[in-house]
Amino acid sequence: MIPSSFDYVAPTSVDQAVAALAEAGEDAKILAGGQSLLPVLRLRLSSPSALVDLGRIGELRGVREDGDSIVIGAMTTYYDVIRNPLVHEHALLLVEAGRTVADPQIRHRGTLGGALAHADPAGDLCAPALALDATLTVAGTAGRRTIPVADFFEGYYTTTMRPDEILVDVRIPKHTGWEARYEKFNTVAEAWSIVGVAATIQVDGGTIRQARVALTNMGSVPVRARGVEDALVGKAADPESIRAAAEHAAEGTEPVTDGNADAEYRTHLARVLTRRAVATAVGV
């Protein structure tokens, strides 16, 4: 199938993009990497009045340091995130998760901002952003504002961005020296996660000093595994402590039953993958 007709706008600045989006109205769609939007358009599951293509806005790409944080432009591709030395040094969890996304073609086209704004509960970059305590900058007709990632996701494919806003960048506090691992389970290679676990851990002298763990596809939004984090901090980085902490993984989650797995199986996967993620991160 082919998409229905729409207007196409390719602005070269954030201000132009905001103006174009406001002019086009609520039926407009933003085109970032296109990995999720284009298939939907081809199937005519969405028929927007206009597409606002962000691909020509240079300020939306790249990674830079800003004090105690790194800032990643919303149009930075998975591939560029994965290979960027600043991300490797200060936000290793994004590298770990980005490597698991689909295939090389998608990783060269898909963007970090597009993944977060799409808010697919099975998407592999949302939980890592949550675990890393990211803050998102959005721009709209009323100006720019920042949104803590914990307040950004509202539900299935829904965020707190307004219809006239676009995602500009993602600010991540430096987790320098933290170990990280992203574990996902899927039944088909390069597919979405049935369950995923994002873990980043700070270890000092064999003791876990800080821990951040978030879950993919265990509810309508990514979920912090607070029980796991609390159980890990102050404990030895050994298999017994990790196994005990992982038993708290599904607390506060609302896994669904669908054609891929039932809720009980997802709960089991959350515990198993949490144990694997933390153990692999700390090297035990």
TAURBEL-V340581 format. One record per residue. N is the residue number from 1. RES is the residue in one small letter. BURIAL is + if it has 16 or more other C-alpha atoms within 10 Angstrom, else -. Layout:
[[N & RES & BURIAL] [N & RES & BURIAL]]
//
This chain:
[[1 & m & -] [2 & i & -] [3 & p & +] [4 & s & -] [5 & s & -] [6 & f & -] [7 & d & -] [8 & y & -] [9 & v & +] [10 & a & +] [11 & p & +] [12 & t & -] [13 & s & -] [14 & v & +] [15 & d & -] [16 & q & +] [17 & a & +] [18 & v & +] [19 & a & -] [20 & a & +] [21 & l & +] [22 & a & +] [23 & e & -] [24 & a & +] [25 & g & -] [26 & e & -] [27 & d & -] [28 & a & +] [29 & k & +] [30 & i & +] [31 & l & +] [32 & a & +] [33 & g & +] [34 & g & +] [35 & q & +] [36 & s & -] [37 & l & +] [38 & l & -] [39 & p & -] [40 & v & -] [41 & l & +] [42 & r & -] [43 & l & -] [44 & r & -] [45 & l & -] [46 & s & +] [47 & s & +] [48 & p & +] [49 & s & +] [50 & a & +] [51 & l & +] [52 & v & +] [53 & d & +] [54 & l & +] [55 & g & -] [56 & r & -] [57 & i & +] [58 & g & -] [59 & e & -] [60 & l & +] [61 & r & +] [62 & g & +] [63 & v & +] [64 & r & -] [65 & e & -] [66 & d & -] [67 & g & -] [68 & d & -] [69 & s & +] [70 & i & +] [71 & v & +] [72 & i & +] [73 & g & +] [74 & a & +] [75 & m & +] [76 & t & +] [77 & t & +] [78 & y & +] [79 & y & +] [80 & d & +] [81 & v & +] [82 & i & +] [83 & r & -] [84 & n & -] [85 & p & -] [86 & l & +] [87 & v & +] [88 & h & +] [89 & e & -] [90 & h & +] [91 & a & +] [92 & l & +] [93 & l & +] [94 & l & +] [95 & v & +] [96 & e & +] [97 & a & +] [98 & g & +] [99 & r & +] [100 & t & +] [101 & v & +] [102 & a & -] [103 & d & -] [104 & p & -] [105 & q & -] [106 & i & +] [107 & r & +] [108 & h & -] [109 & r & +] [110 & g & +] [111 & t & +] [112 & l & +] [113 & g & +] [114 & g & +] [115 & a & +] [116 & l & +] [117 & a & +] [118 & h & +] [119 & a & +] [120 & d & +] [121 & p & +] [122 & a & +] [123 & g & +] [124 & d & +] [125 & l & +] [126 & c & +] [127 & a & +] [128 & p & +] [129 & a & +] [130 & l & +] [131 & a & +] [132 & l & +] [133 & d & +] [134 & a & +] [135 & t & +] [136 & l & +] [137 & t & +] [138 & v & +] [139 & a & +] [140 & g & +] [141 & t & -] [142 & a & -] [143 & g & -] [144 & r & -] [145 & r & -] [146 & t & +] [147 & i & -] [148 & p & -] [149 & v & +] [150 & a & +] [151 & d & -] [152 & f & +] [153 & f & +] [154 & e & -] [155 & g & -] [156 & y & -] [157 & y & -] [158 & t & +] [159 & t & +] [160 & t & -] [161 & m & +] [162 & r & -] [163 & p & -] [164 & d & +] [165 & e & +] [166 & i & +] [167 & l & +] [168 & v & +] [169 & d & +] [170 & v & +] [171 & r & +] [172 & i & +] [173 & p & +] [174 & k & +] [175 & h & +] [176 & t & -] [177 & g & -] [178 & w & +] [179 & e & +] [180 & a & +] [181 & r & +] [182 & y & +] [183 & e & +] [184 & k & +] [185 & f & +] [186 & n & -] [187 & t & -] [188 & v & -] [189 & a & -] [190 & e & -] [191 & a & -] [192 & w & +] [193 & s & +] [194 & i & +] [195 & v & +] [196 & g & +] [197 & v & +] [198 & a & +] [199 & a & +] [200 & t & +] [201 & i & +] [202 & q & +] [203 & v & +] [204 & d & -] [205 & g & -] [206 & g & -] [207 & t & +] [208 & i & +] [209 & r & +] [210 & q & +] [211 & a & +] [212 & r & +] [213 & v & +] [214 & a & +] [215 & l & +] [216 & t & +] [217 & n & +] [218 & m & +] [219 & g & +] [220 & s & +] [221 & v & +] [222 & p & +] [223 & v & +] [224 & r & +] [225 & a & +] [226 & r & +] [227 & g & +] [228 & v & +] [229 & e & +] [230 & d & -] [231 & a & +] [232 & l & +] [233 & v & +] [234 & g & -] [235 & k & +] [236 & a & +] [237 & a & +] [238 & d & +] [239 & p & +] [240 & e & -] [241 & s & +] [242 & i & +] [243 & r & +] [244 & a & -] [245 & a & +] [246 & a & +] [247 & e & +] [248 & h & +] [249 & a & +] [250 & a & +] [251 & e & +] [252 & g & -] [253 & t & +] [254 & e & +] [255 & p & +] [256 & v & +] [257 & t & -] [258 & d & -] [259 & g & -] [260 & n & -] [261 & a & -] [262 & d & -] [263 & a & -] [264 & e & -] [265 & y & -] [266 & r & +] [267 & t & +] [268 & h & -] [269 & l & +] [270 & a & +] [271 & r & +] [272 & v & +] [273 & l & +] [274 & t & +] [275 & r & +] [276 & r & +] [277 & a & +] [278 & v & +] [279 & a & +] [280 & t & +] [281 & a & +] [282 & v & +] [283 & g & -] [284 & v & -]]
//
